[in-house]
């Protein structure tokens, strides 16, 4: 009798397993059909296919539906509804939903701005091996945003992402070794990580690696290598890199120049998967998941870029000045005036020197991102709340401003975009002595109050 009971139970279990597999296959078919509809920009059909599946509890459908509300594809843009669907998917363990929900808390889209909550969701994605989330978490620890400032933790998360081939994490990790923050100072190790980022085509890493070879720091002095990396970095039209490269010509032989040019012409970027430095973790299948159907990869990269921009601007002056130099295109329409990047950075450096203590956060629910995937550009608008101080001048300025950026991407979405347009307007501003006595309230058009520089 027990054998029969056991057989019957086994049979029932097999039926249940088969039924579950059939449902999974059906869901996969619906998701594939929805993805095909999104690819031809038929968002009405995508919505018709996805909503029933999302309401039945399919996490991938929920994440994708959240993305549609976030972008306003097939439905009116509704950040609160996007956050609701992302949360449903996140509660089921969907890694992409973790990341999107974290970004929404960073920007106050459909939820209050809450960096601690953003860090919590990014950590969930990072723990599952999402390299982008690991890099963002590293940035948050380096800046103390949403988490206690902890350089060692920043290094730990940068390393996790870097070992997966995430170029920006490799660059940031190289910077930590170069400065000796969170790790022992080590120029050789810094050069190793800068090289990995440079090999993927990250221009700022190529610049630094070229300089290291020219100076013989962390690597043997090698003018051929230095020229090659600076030559590659200048391909995007960077005049400063080109000038540094050209200065090497005066101390190189004709044979060395010819070899450097040959190497430049033969160079090909390395794919991230080709330079893993350790065995993938058990959760490798979940690492760096592709964005859900209908969610623009450009849009996600823009969110990450703006988050990094505010974290950088809120950081130490010397680091902010050096890093922001690489955020801008060679020519920028800066508050209505066409300026070279050097001119823009001069303006930024004056502001950083004037206000050495700075904190910025996007105003809840104001950030909007619209992308043109054909042109590889995104327009980002919104409002930012600022709190800046100058102990030397005994001044404390707080307020709000609008901002407008136009970002230009390369064909590789791994690359950080460049700012080609920056603008905005001051909404309100209060300036007081740090002793809290009332002071004046100067006006200006620059959203960071930079007209006062």
Secondary structure as UniProt FT lines:
FT   HELIX           2..39
FT   TURN            40..41
FT   HELIX           43..55
FT   TURN            56..57
FT   HELIX           59..71
FT   HELIX           79..90
FT   TURN            91..93
FT   HELIX           95..107
FT   HELIX           115..127
FT   TURN            128..129
FT   HELIX           131..143
FT   HELIX           151..162
FT   TURN            163..165
FT   HELIX           167..179
FT   HELIX           187..199
FT   TURN            200..201
FT   HELIX           203..215
FT   HELIX           223..233
FT   HELIX           234..236
FT   HELIX           239..248
FT   HELIX           249..251
FT   HELIX           254..266
FT   HELIX           272..275
FT   TURN            282..283
FT   HELIX           284..286
FT   TURN            287..288
FT   TURN            293..294
FT   HELIX           297..313
FT   HELIX           317..324
FT   TURN            325..327
FT   STRAND          328..334
FT   TURN            335..336
FT   STRAND          337..340
FT   HELIX           341..354
FT   STRAND          357..362
FT   TURN            364..365
FT   STRAND          368..372
FT   TURN            373..376
FT   STRAND          377..390
FT   TURN            391..394
FT   STRAND          395..408
FT   TURN            413..414
FT   STRAND          418..423
FT   STRAND          426..433
FT   TURN            434..435
FT   TURN            447..448
FT   HELIX           450..452
//
